[in-house]
Amino acid sequence: MVRFRKVCFFLPSSNRDGAELSGLECMDALLALGIEVHAVLPRQGPLLADLAARQISCQIIPYQVWIEPPAPVWKRVLVTAWNLLMTYVAAFLVNRRHCDLIITNTINICVGALVAKLHGLPHVWYFREFGLEDHGWRWHLGEKFSLSLMNRLTVLGLAVSRAVAEKYRRALPAVPVHFLYQPMDVTPSCSPEIPLDQGTSQITAVMVGRLQAGKRQEEAIRALAELRDRGLAAELWLVGGGDRQYGDFLQSLVQEKDLTGQVRFLGQVDNAFPYIEKADVLILCSRREAFARVVVEAMKAGKPVLGSRSGGTVEQIRDGFNGLLYEPGDHRDLAEKIIYLLQHPQKAEDMGRHGQEWALKTFTRERYRQNLTMILEGL
C-alpha cells in the first residue's frame, strides 16, 4: 500500500505539450490510488482547465527553467537568483498544503527539488527527456554541478523509456531510476479542426510535434522532394506550433524545394489524433527522441510508423514488424522507407495491425498504475 497521502506536482509549463499531458496521466494514476494531488505551475495556460476538470488544486509560482539552449552568462545569473527567490516563496506556500511527497515533472525545472530539501520531504524526479541530445539544452549552472545537485536532491527517478533511464542511471549513481511507459490515451475520433483533402497524393504522411530543430521536420521535407524527383506524389502534414525561427526556415525550405502544394503547416491543434487517422503513415524524424507519444497514438490508430533509429524510438518501433526505422539525418533513406510502404501495401497494413495490437496491450492505465504503485511502495 502506498503510504503517501498528498503529492505536490511541479510542472514546467501550463501548455498541453507532451510532457504536460504525460504529467496529467501520472496525476490521474495518483488520484486513482487515493492520493491527493496539488499542482504547481509557473504561469496561466490551457492546462489549468485539465486540472480543474480533475478537481486538482493548483498554484502559480513564476519560476524559470534552469536548463535551455545556450544562454548568456548574465541571463543565467539572473535566472538562478530568481529561482532561489521563488524557492523560498514556493516553500512557504507548499508547506501550507501539507504534502508528503514532491514530484518534479521533467528536468528543466529545479524549484520543486529545492523545496523538498528545505522541508525534508522525499523528492522524485520524472525524466522525460535527454536534455542535450534531443533539445540541445545546457545547464545554467554547468552539467557537472547540476547533476551533482540532482544526485543529492532526489530519492527516486522515473523515466519514460529504457534509453532515458540508462542515461540518468549513469549520471546519478546514487539515485535508483525506474522506467515506466505512459498509458497515452487517445481522444476518440472526431473531425479535424482544419478540414483536409488528400487530393491525388499516392501517400500522405503526418508529423506531430513542435517545430524545432531537434524534431528535424526538415528531413521529411527533403524526403518529400526526393519522392517528387522520382515521380511519386506524396503529401506531408506538419501539426504543431513551436520555434518561429525554425518554422521560417522550414517555410523557406518548402519554397526552395518547390513543395508549396504538398506540405501543409497546420499549426497547434487541441487534438492531433484525427489527422493521424486521416494520414497513411506517421513520421518521426527526431534526432534522439526520449519517447514519442505520437508513435503510440499512431499505432493505436492502426497506422504504420517511420522513425529515426535512435533514442527511445527503437523501443517503440520493431523494424519491419510495427513500422520501419531509418538512419537519422539520411532523408534519402527515409524516402526509401516511404517507397517501400507504397510498393508493399499489405506489409504496411500488417505493420499497422501489429502496432495497434501491441500498443493497446502495452500502454494502458491499469499497467501504468500498477507499475507506479510498486515503485512508490519501494520508497
C-alpha positions as a Markdown table, in Angstrom:
| # | Residue | x | y | z |
|---|---|---|---|---|
| 1 | Met | 0.0 | 0.0 | 0.0 |
| 2 | Val | 1.4 | 3.4 | -1.0 |
| 3 | Arg | 1.8 | 5.4 | 2.2 |
| 4 | Phe | 1.7 | 8.9 | 0.7 |
| 5 | Arg | -1.4 | 11.0 | 1.2 |
| 6 | Lys | -0.7 | 14.1 | -0.8 |
| 7 | Val | 1.7 | 14.8 | -3.6 |
| 8 | Cys | 2.9 | 18.2 | -4.8 |
| 9 | Phe | 3.5 | 18.1 | -8.5 |
| 10 | Phe | 5.8 | 20.7 | -10.0 |
| 11 | Leu | 5.2 | 21.3 | -13.8 |
| 12 | Pro | 7.5 | 23.1 | -16.3 |
| 13 | Ser | 4.7 | 25.0 | -18.0 |
| 14 | Ser | 0.9 | 25.2 | -18.3 |
| 15 | Asn | 0.9 | 24.2 | -22.0 |
| 16 | Arg | -0.7 | 21.0 | -23.3 |
| 17 | Asp | 2.5 | 19.6 | -24.9 |
| 18 | Gly | 3.8 | 16.0 | -24.4 |
| 19 | Ala | 5.5 | 16.5 | -21.0 |
| 20 | Glu | 2.4 | 18.2 | -19.6 |
| 21 | Leu | 0.0 | 15.6 | -20.9 |
| 22 | Ser | 2.2 | 12.8 | -19.6 |
| 23 | Gly | 2.2 | 14.6 | -16.2 |
| 24 | Leu | -1.6 | 14.6 | -16.2 |
| 25 | Glu | -1.5 | 10.9 | -16.8 |
| 26 | Cys | 0.7 | 10.5 | -13.8 |
| 27 | Met | -1.6 | 12.6 | -11.7 |
| 28 | Asp | -4.6 | 10.5 | -12.8 |
| 29 | Ala | -2.8 | 7.4 | -11.6 |
| 30 | Leu | -2.1 | 9.0 | -8.2 |
| 31 | Leu | -5.7 | 10.1 | -7.9 |
| 32 | Ala | -6.8 | 6.5 | -8.7 |
| 33 | Leu | -4.6 | 5.3 | -5.9 |
| 34 | Gly | -6.4 | 7.6 | -3.5 |
| 35 | Ile | -3.6 | 10.1 | -3.3 |
| 36 | Glu | -4.5 | 13.8 | -3.2 |
| 37 | Val | -2.6 | 15.9 | -5.8 |
| 38 | His | -1.6 | 19.6 | -5.7 |
| 39 | Ala | -0.1 | 21.1 | -8.8 |
| 40 | Val | 2.4 | 24.0 | -9.1 |
| 41 | Leu | 2.8 | 25.8 | -12.4 |
| 42 | Pro | 4.9 | 28.8 | -13.5 |
| 43 | Arg | 2.1 | 30.7 | -15.3 |
| 44 | Gln | -1.5 | 30.6 | -16.5 |
| 45 | Gly | -2.3 | 28.4 | -19.5 |
| 46 | Pro | -4.6 | 25.8 | -21.1 |
| 47 | Leu | -3.5 | 23.1 | -18.7 |
| 48 | Leu | -5.4 | 24.7 | -15.9 |
| 49 | Ala | -8.7 | 23.6 | -17.4 |
| 50 | Asp | -7.5 | 20.0 | -17.3 |
| 51 | Leu | -6.5 | 20.4 | -13.7 |
| 52 | Ala | -9.9 | 21.9 | -12.8 |
| 53 | Ala | -11.7 | 19.1 | -14.6 |
| 54 | Arg | -9.9 | 16.7 | -12.2 |
| 55 | Gln | -10.5 | 18.9 | -9.2 |
| 56 | Ile | -6.8 | 19.2 | -8.7 |
| 57 | Ser | -5.8 | 22.3 | -6.7 |
| 58 | Cys | -3.0 | 24.4 | -8.1 |
| 59 | Gln | -0.8 | 27.5 | -7.5 |
| 60 | Ile | 1.0 | 29.8 | -9.9 |
| 61 | Ile | 4.6 | 30.5 | -8.8 |
| 62 | Pro | 6.7 | 32.2 | -11.6 |
| 63 | Tyr | 9.8 | 30.1 | -11.5 |
| 64 | Gln | 12.1 | 29.7 | -14.6 |
| 65 | Val | 13.8 | 26.8 | -16.3 |
| 66 | Trp | 17.4 | 26.0 | -15.3 |
| 67 | Ile | 18.3 | 24.2 | -18.5 |
| 68 | Glu | 17.8 | 25.6 | -22.0 |
| 69 | Pro | 19.6 | 26.3 | -25.3 |
| 70 | Pro | 22.9 | 28.1 | -24.6 |
| 71 | Ala | 22.2 | 31.4 | -22.8 |
| 72 | Pro | 24.5 | 34.4 | -22.0 |
| 73 | Val | 26.1 | 34.5 | -18.5 |
| 74 | Trp | 24.1 | 37.5 | -17.4 |
| 75 | Lys | 20.8 | 35.7 | -18.1 |
| 76 | Arg | 21.9 | 32.5 | -16.3 |
| 77 | Val | 22.9 | 34.5 | -13.2 |
| 78 | Leu | 19.6 | 36.4 | -13.1 |
| 79 | Val | 17.5 | 33.3 | -13.6 |
| 80 | Thr | 19.4 | 31.4 | -10.9 |
| 81 | Ala | 18.9 | 34.3 | -8.4 |
| 82 | Trp | 15.2 | 34.4 | -9.4 |
| 83 | Asn | 14.8 | 30.7 | -8.9 |
| 84 | Leu | 16.3 | 30.9 | -5.5 |
| 85 | Leu | 13.9 | 33.6 | -4.5 |
| 86 | Met | 11.0 | 31.5 | -5.9 |
| 87 | Thr | 12.2 | 28.5 | -4.0 |
| 88 | Tyr | 11.5 | 30.3 | -0.7 |
| 89 | Val | 8.2 | 31.6 | -1.9 |
| 90 | Ala | 7.2 | 28.1 | -3.0 |
| 91 | Ala | 8.5 | 26.6 | 0.2 |
| 92 | Phe | 6.2 | 28.9 | 2.2 |
| 93 | Leu | 3.1 | 28.2 | 0.0 |
| 94 | Val | 3.7 | 24.5 | -0.4 |
| 95 | Asn | 4.2 | 24.0 | 3.3 |
| 96 | Arg | 0.7 | 25.1 | 3.9 |
| 97 | Arg | -0.6 | 22.3 | 1.7 |
| 98 | His | 0.9 | 19.6 | 3.9 |
| 99 | Cys | 2.3 | 17.5 | 1.1 |
| 100 | Asp | 4.4 | 14.5 | 2.0 |
| 101 | Leu | 6.0 | 13.8 | -1.5 |
| 102 | Ile | 7.2 | 16.2 | -4.2 |
| 103 | Ile | 7.4 | 15.2 | -7.9 |
| 104 | Thr | 9.2 | 17.4 | -10.5 |
| 105 | Asn | 7.9 | 16.8 | -14.0 |
| 106 | Thr | 10.9 | 17.0 | -16.4 |
| 107 | Ile | 14.5 | 18.0 | -15.8 |
| 108 | Asn | 14.1 | 21.7 | -16.9 |
| 109 | Ile | 12.9 | 23.0 | -13.5 |
| 110 | Cys | 14.6 | 22.6 | -10.1 |
| 111 | Val | 12.5 | 24.6 | -7.7 |
| 112 | Gly | 10.5 | 21.6 | -6.6 |
| 113 | Ala | 13.6 | 19.7 | -5.6 |
| 114 | Leu | 14.9 | 22.6 | -3.6 |
| 115 | Val | 11.6 | 23.0 | -1.8 |
| 116 | Ala | 11.7 | 19.3 | -0.9 |
| 117 | Lys | 15.2 | 19.7 | 0.6 |
| 118 | Leu | 14.1 | 22.7 | 2.7 |
| 119 | His | 11.2 | 20.7 | 4.2 |
| 120 | Gly | 12.9 | 17.4 | 4.4 |
| 121 | Leu | 10.4 | 15.7 | 2.0 |
| 122 | Pro | 11.2 | 12.9 | -0.4 |
| 123 | His | 11.7 | 14.2 | -3.9 |
| 124 | Val | 11.0 | 12.2 | -7.2 |
| 125 | Trp | 12.4 | 13.5 | -10.5 |
| 126 | Tyr | 10.4 | 12.5 | -13.6 |
| 127 | Phe | 12.9 | 12.3 | -16.5 |
| 128 | Arg | 11.0 | 12.9 | -19.8 |
| 129 | Glu | 13.9 | 14.0 | -22.0 |
| 130 | Phe | 17.6 | 13.5 | -22.5 |
| 131 | Gly | 18.3 | 17.3 | -22.5 |
| 132 | Leu | 21.4 | 17.9 | -24.6 |
| 133 | Glu | 20.9 | 15.1 | -27.1 |
| 134 | Asp | 17.3 | 15.8 | -28.0 |
| 135 | His | 16.8 | 19.5 | -27.3 |
| 136 | Gly | 20.4 | 20.9 | -27.3 |
| 137 | Trp | 19.8 | 22.2 | -23.7 |
| 138 | Arg | 22.7 | 23.4 | -21.5 |
| 139 | Trp | 22.6 | 23.7 | -17.7 |
| 140 | His | 22.7 | 27.2 | -16.3 |
| 141 | Leu | 25.0 | 26.0 | -13.5 |
| 142 | Gly | 27.1 | 23.7 | -15.7 |
| 143 | Glu | 26.5 | 20.0 | -16.2 |
| 144 | Lys | 28.8 | 18.6 | -13.5 |
| 145 | Phe | 27.4 | 20.8 | -10.7 |
| 146 | Ser | 23.8 | 20.4 | -11.8 |
| 147 | Leu | 23.9 | 16.6 | -11.9 |
| 148 | Ser | 25.7 | 16.5 | -8.6 |
| 149 | Leu | 22.9 | 18.7 | -7.1 |
| 150 | Met | 20.2 | 16.4 | -8.6 |
| 151 | Asn | 22.0 | 13.4 | -7.2 |
| 152 | Arg | 21.7 | 14.8 | -3.7 |
| 153 | Leu | 18.2 | 16.1 | -4.0 |
| 154 | Thr | 16.5 | 13.0 | -5.4 |
| 155 | Val | 15.4 | 9.8 | -3.7 |
| 156 | Leu | 14.0 | 8.2 | -6.8 |
| 157 | Gly | 13.9 | 8.8 | -10.6 |
| 158 | Leu | 11.2 | 7.9 | -13.0 |
| 159 | Ala | 12.0 | 7.7 | -16.8 |
| 160 | Val | 9.7 | 7.5 | -19.8 |
| 161 | Ser | 11.9 | 4.9 | -21.6 |
| 162 | Arg | 14.8 | 2.5 | -21.1 |
| 163 | Ala | 17.1 | 4.8 | -23.0 |
| 164 | Val | 16.3 | 7.7 | -20.8 |
| 165 | Ala | 16.6 | 5.6 | -17.6 |
| 166 | Glu | 20.0 | 4.3 | -18.7 |
| 167 | Lys | 21.3 | 7.9 | -19.2 |
| 168 | Tyr | 20.3 | 9.0 | -15.7 |
| 169 | Arg | 21.4 | 5.8 | -14.0 |
| 170 | Arg | 24.9 | 6.7 | -15.2 |
| 171 | Ala | 24.5 | 10.4 | -14.5 |
| 172 | Leu | 23.0 | 10.0 | -11.0 |
| 173 | Pro | 24.7 | 6.9 | -9.4 |
| 174 | Ala | 23.1 | 7.5 | -6.0 |
| 175 | Val | 19.5 | 7.5 | -7.4 |
| 176 | Pro | 17.5 | 4.4 | -8.3 |
| 177 | Val | 15.9 | 5.1 | -11.7 |
| 178 | His | 12.9 | 3.1 | -13.0 |
| 179 | Phe | 11.3 | 3.4 | -16.4 |
| 180 | Leu | 7.6 | 3.0 | -17.0 |
| 181 | Tyr | 5.7 | 3.6 | -20.2 |
| 182 | Gln | 2.9 | 6.2 | -20.1 |
| 183 | Pro | -0.7 | 5.0 | -20.7 |
| 184 | Met | -1.1 | 7.5 | -23.5 |
| 185 | Asp | -4.9 | 7.5 | -24.0 |
| 186 | Val | -6.2 | 8.8 | -27.4 |
| 187 | Thr | -9.1 | 11.0 | -27.9 |
| 188 | Pro | -12.0 | 9.3 | -29.7 |
| 189 | Ser | -12.2 | 10.0 | -33.4 |
| 190 | Cys | -13.7 | 13.4 | -34.4 |
| 191 | Ser | -13.4 | 15.8 | -37.3 |
| 192 | Pro | -10.1 | 17.6 | -37.7 |
| 193 | Glu | -10.1 | 21.3 | -36.7 |
| 194 | Ile | -8.8 | 22.1 | -40.1 |
| 195 | Pro | -10.6 | 20.2 | -42.9 |
| 196 | Leu | -8.1 | 18.4 | -45.2 |
| 197 | Asp | -8.3 | 16.9 | -48.7 |
| 198 | Gln | -5.7 | 14.4 | -49.6 |
| 199 | Gly | -6.2 | 15.1 | -53.3 |
| 200 | Thr | -4.2 | 13.0 | -55.8 |
| 201 | Ser | -1.3 | 12.1 | -53.5 |
| 202 | Gln | -0.3 | 8.4 | -53.5 |
| 203 | Ile | 0.6 | 8.6 | -49.9 |
| 204 | Thr | 0.0 | 11.2 | -47.1 |
| 205 | Ala | 2.4 | 11.4 | -44.2 |
| 206 | Val | 1.9 | 13.3 | -40.9 |
| 207 | Met | 4.3 | 14.7 | -38.4 |
| 208 | Val | 3.0 | 15.8 | -35.0 |
| 209 | Gly | 5.2 | 17.8 | -32.7 |
| 210 | Arg | 6.7 | 21.2 | -32.0 |
| 211 | Leu | 8.5 | 22.8 | -34.9 |
| 212 | Gln | 12.1 | 22.8 | -33.5 |
| 213 | Ala | 15.5 | 21.7 | -34.7 |
| 214 | Gly | 15.5 | 18.6 | -32.6 |
| 215 | Lys | 12.4 | 17.3 | -34.2 |
| 216 | Arg | 14.1 | 17.5 | -37.7 |
| 217 | Gln | 10.9 | 18.2 | -39.7 |
| 218 | Glu | 13.3 | 19.3 | -42.5 |
| 219 | Glu | 14.3 | 15.7 | -43.1 |
| 220 | Ala | 10.7 | 14.8 | -44.0 |
| 221 | Ile | 10.5 | 17.8 | -46.4 |
| 222 | Arg | 13.8 | 16.8 | -48.1 |
| 223 | Ala | 12.5 | 13.2 | -48.3 |
| 224 | Leu | 9.3 | 14.6 | -50.0 |
| 225 | Ala | 11.4 | 16.4 | -52.6 |
| 226 | Glu | 13.3 | 13.1 | -53.2 |
| 227 | Leu | 10.0 | 11.3 | -53.8 |
| 228 | Arg | 8.8 | 14.1 | -56.2 |
| 229 | Asp | 12.0 | 13.9 | -58.2 |
| 230 | Arg | 11.4 | 10.1 | -58.6 |
| 231 | Gly | 7.9 | 10.7 | -60.0 |
| 232 | Leu | 5.9 | 9.9 | -56.8 |
| 233 | Ala | 3.1 | 12.1 | -55.5 |
| 234 | Ala | 3.3 | 12.5 | -51.7 |
| 235 | Glu | 1.9 | 15.0 | -49.2 |
| 236 | Leu | 3.1 | 16.0 | -45.7 |
| 237 | Trp | 1.1 | 17.5 | -42.9 |
| 238 | Leu | 3.0 | 19.3 | -40.2 |
| 239 | Val | 1.0 | 19.5 | -37.0 |
| 240 | Gly | 2.3 | 21.7 | -34.2 |
| 241 | Gly | 3.5 | 25.2 | -33.3 |
| 242 | Gly | 6.9 | 26.0 | -31.9 |
| 243 | Asp | 10.1 | 27.8 | -32.7 |
| 244 | Arg | 9.3 | 30.7 | -35.0 |
| 245 | Gln | 12.9 | 30.9 | -36.4 |
| 246 | Tyr | 12.9 | 27.2 | -37.2 |
| 247 | Gly | 9.4 | 27.4 | -38.6 |
| 248 | Asp | 10.5 | 30.2 | -41.0 |
| 249 | Phe | 13.4 | 28.0 | -42.1 |
| 250 | Leu | 11.0 | 25.2 | -42.9 |
| 251 | Gln | 8.8 | 27.5 | -44.9 |
| 252 | Ser | 11.8 | 28.7 | -46.9 |
| 253 | Leu | 12.9 | 25.1 | -47.5 |
| 254 | Val | 9.5 | 24.2 | -48.8 |
| 255 | Gln | 9.7 | 27.1 | -51.3 |
| 256 | Glu | 13.2 | 26.2 | -52.2 |
| 257 | Lys | 12.2 | 22.6 | -53.0 |
| 258 | Asp | 9.0 | 23.8 | -54.8 |
| 259 | Leu | 6.8 | 21.8 | -52.5 |
| 260 | Thr | 4.3 | 24.5 | -51.6 |
| 261 | Gly | 1.3 | 22.4 | -52.7 |
| 262 | Gln | 2.5 | 19.3 | -51.0 |
| 263 | Val | 3.5 | 20.5 | -47.5 |
| 264 | Arg | 0.8 | 21.8 | -45.1 |
| 265 | Phe | 1.6 | 23.7 | -42.0 |
| 266 | Leu | -1.4 | 23.1 | -39.7 |
| 267 | Gly | -0.1 | 24.8 | -36.5 |
| 268 | Gln | -1.0 | 24.0 | -32.9 |
| 269 | Val | -4.2 | 21.9 | -32.5 |
| 270 | Asp | -6.0 | 20.7 | -29.4 |
| 271 | Asn | -6.3 | 17.1 | -30.8 |
| 272 | Ala | -3.9 | 15.8 | -33.4 |
| 273 | Phe | -5.5 | 12.3 | -33.4 |
| 274 | Pro | -7.9 | 13.0 | -36.3 |
| 275 | Tyr | -5.0 | 14.0 | -38.6 |
| 276 | Ile | -3.2 | 10.8 | -37.7 |
| 277 | Glu | -6.3 | 8.8 | -38.6 |
| 278 | Lys | -6.6 | 10.5 | -42.0 |
| 279 | Ala | -3.0 | 10.1 | -42.9 |
| 280 | Asp | -1.4 | 6.9 | -44.3 |
| 281 | Val | 1.7 | 7.0 | -42.2 |
| 282 | Leu | 3.2 | 8.9 | -39.2 |
| 283 | Ile | 6.8 | 10.1 | -39.5 |
| 284 | Leu | 9.1 | 10.8 | -36.6 |
| 285 | Cys | 12.5 | 12.4 | -37.5 |
| 286 | Ser | 13.7 | 13.5 | -34.1 |
| 287 | Arg | 17.5 | 13.2 | -33.7 |
| 288 | Arg | 17.1 | 11.5 | -30.3 |
| 289 | Glu | 13.5 | 11.2 | -29.0 |
| 290 | Ala | 13.2 | 10.2 | -25.4 |
| 291 | Phe | 9.8 | 8.5 | -26.1 |
| 292 | Ala | 7.3 | 9.7 | -28.6 |
| 293 | Arg | 3.6 | 9.9 | -27.6 |
| 294 | Val | 2.6 | 10.3 | -31.2 |
| 295 | Val | 4.1 | 7.0 | -32.2 |
| 296 | Val | 1.8 | 5.2 | -29.7 |
| 297 | Glu | -1.1 | 7.3 | -30.9 |
| 298 | Ala | -0.4 | 6.3 | -34.5 |
| 299 | Met | -0.1 | 2.7 | -33.5 |
| 300 | Lys | -3.4 | 2.8 | -31.7 |
| 301 | Ala | -4.9 | 4.2 | -34.8 |
| 302 | Gly | -3.6 | 1.2 | -36.8 |
| 303 | Lys | -1.1 | 3.3 | -38.8 |
| 304 | Pro | 2.5 | 2.2 | -39.8 |
| 305 | Val | 5.2 | 4.4 | -38.3 |
| 306 | Leu | 8.5 | 5.6 | -39.7 |
| 307 | Gly | 11.1 | 6.7 | -37.2 |
| 308 | Ser | 14.7 | 7.5 | -36.8 |
| 309 | Arg | 16.9 | 4.7 | -35.4 |
| 310 | Ser | 17.8 | 6.5 | -32.1 |
| 311 | Gly | 16.8 | 7.1 | -28.5 |
| 312 | Gly | 13.5 | 5.7 | -27.2 |
| 313 | Thr | 12.1 | 5.3 | -30.7 |
| 314 | Val | 13.9 | 1.9 | -31.1 |
| 315 | Glu | 11.9 | 0.7 | -28.1 |
| 316 | Gln | 8.6 | 1.5 | -29.8 |
| 317 | Ile | 9.3 | 0.5 | -33.4 |
| 318 | Arg | 10.3 | -3.0 | -34.2 |
| 319 | Asp | 11.7 | -2.6 | -37.7 |
| 320 | Gly | 9.6 | -4.5 | -40.2 |
| 321 | Phe | 7.0 | -5.6 | -37.6 |
| 322 | Asn | 5.1 | -2.5 | -36.5 |
| 323 | Gly | 6.9 | 0.1 | -38.5 |
| 324 | Leu | 10.2 | 1.0 | -40.2 |
| 325 | Leu | 13.4 | 2.6 | -38.9 |
| 326 | Tyr | 15.7 | 4.8 | -41.0 |
| 327 | Glu | 19.2 | 6.2 | -40.3 |
| 328 | Pro | 18.9 | 9.6 | -38.5 |
| 329 | Gly | 19.9 | 12.5 | -40.8 |
| 330 | Asp | 19.5 | 10.5 | -44.0 |
| 331 | His | 16.5 | 11.8 | -45.8 |
| 332 | Arg | 17.1 | 9.5 | -48.8 |
| 333 | Asp | 16.8 | 6.5 | -46.5 |
| 334 | Leu | 13.6 | 8.0 | -45.2 |
| 335 | Ala | 12.3 | 8.3 | -48.8 |
| 336 | Glu | 13.2 | 4.7 | -49.5 |
| 337 | Lys | 11.2 | 3.6 | -46.5 |
| 338 | Ile | 8.2 | 5.6 | -47.8 |
| 339 | Ile | 8.6 | 4.0 | -51.2 |
| 340 | Tyr | 8.7 | 0.6 | -49.5 |
| 341 | Leu | 5.3 | 1.2 | -47.9 |
| 342 | Leu | 3.9 | 2.4 | -51.3 |
| 343 | Gln | 5.1 | -0.7 | -53.0 |
| 344 | His | 4.1 | -3.2 | -50.3 |
| 345 | Pro | 0.6 | -2.1 | -49.2 |
| 346 | Gln | -0.1 | -5.5 | -47.5 |
| 347 | Lys | 3.1 | -5.1 | -45.4 |
| 348 | Ala | 2.0 | -1.6 | -44.4 |
| 349 | Glu | -1.4 | -2.9 | -43.4 |
| 350 | Asp | 0.3 | -5.7 | -41.3 |
| 351 | Met | 2.6 | -3.2 | -39.6 |
| 352 | Gly | -0.4 | -1.0 | -38.6 |
| 353 | Arg | -2.3 | -4.0 | -37.3 |
| 354 | His | 0.7 | -5.3 | -35.3 |
| 355 | Gly | 1.4 | -1.9 | -33.9 |
| 356 | Gln | -2.2 | -1.5 | -32.8 |
| 357 | Glu | -2.3 | -4.9 | -31.0 |
| 358 | Trp | 0.9 | -4.1 | -29.2 |
| 359 | Ala | 0.0 | -0.5 | -28.2 |
| 360 | Leu | -3.4 | -1.4 | -27.0 |
| 361 | Lys | -2.0 | -4.1 | -24.8 |
| 362 | Thr | 1.1 | -2.2 | -23.5 |
| 363 | Phe | 0.0 | 1.4 | -23.0 |
| 364 | Thr | -2.9 | 1.1 | -20.5 |
| 365 | Arg | -3.9 | 3.0 | -17.4 |
| 366 | Glu | -4.1 | -0.3 | -15.4 |
| 367 | Arg | -0.5 | -1.3 | -16.2 |
| 368 | Tyr | 0.9 | 2.2 | -15.6 |
| 369 | Arg | -0.9 | 2.4 | -12.2 |
| 370 | Gln | 0.3 | -1.0 | -11.2 |
| 371 | Asn | 3.9 | -0.2 | -12.1 |
| 372 | Leu | 3.7 | 3.2 | -10.4 |
| 373 | Thr | 2.3 | 1.7 | -7.2 |
| 374 | Met | 5.1 | -0.9 | -7.0 |
| 375 | Ile | 7.7 | 1.9 | -7.5 |
| 376 | Leu | 6.3 | 4.2 | -4.9 |
| 377 | Glu | 5.9 | 1.4 | -2.4 |
| 378 | Gly | 9.6 | 0.9 | -2.6 |
| 379 | Leu | 10.4 | 4.5 | -1.4 |
